[in-house]
Amino acid sequence: MVDSTEDLAYHAVSHLLSEFKDDVDAKVIVAGPSTTCSQKIHNQLIFLNLQAIMYYLGDNGLGLADRSTTVVEQCLALIKDEWLMKSCSRDPIVLLSYLDVETYELVGESVMEVILNINIGKSVP
């Protein structure tokens, strides 16, 4: 995880991943620059948020399909208040960039459906 594509580590790791693409299942995540804490802490928080996304939604969006209204409400609050509003500045495209939507297509679909249904993303000109 790096703060930008300008980071020297981004290019080094990207090169290694392309060289070993058949042997390694990994990707470089651009966390963006920190504005409230050290870059290392910011990167760790982004990583924890990504882990929470996968935990709550799973690879089939189970958190949003849970029978318990409390679980569904908590998932919606996490998507809206923490990830979209705070971490992604209300930009759903930024949120999708954090999700591995190629591997977990249903997660991306579930998150976008929520965002479209509650109309909280940025307006498109």
Buried (B, 14 or more C-beta within 10 A) or exposed (E): BBBEEEBEEBEEBBEEBEEEEEEEEEEBBBBBEBEEEEBEEBBBBBBEBBEBBBEBBBEBBBBBBBEEEEBBEBBBEBBBEBBBEEBBEBEBEBBBEBBBBEEBBBBBEBBBEBBEEEEBBEEEE
